[in-house]
Amino acid sequence: MAAVLQPMLPYVQTWHCIDLTVPRGASAGQLQAQLEKLSVAVDVSIYRDMQQARAELEKQAKPVDQVVVFGSFYTVAEGLQRGV
């Protein structure tokens, strides 16, 4: 996980982590713990699924914000399906 998250740290101000419904996926809590190990000041929100994350992003994101969905193919596919 650290190898995937580390390069993104300089570019991401707020992390929105979701739980995946696949057995091999890391939980949102595991992602949060890894991000806390990698960075002193991290803003992390945890969601049970992509739908909940999308709803919250619609409330929080400003027109100038960029939302990047990355991780496993499952995460990206679900983000595309949900219109994130």
URSUL-V330160 format. One record per helix or strand of 3 or more residues. SS is the DSSP state (a for helix, b for strand). FROM is the first residue (numbers start at 1). LEN is the number of residues. Records with the same first field share a line. If there is no record, write none. Layout:
SS->FROM-LEN ; FROM-LEN
This chain:
a->2-7 ; 28-11 ; 50-11 ; 73-9
b->14-5 ; 43-5
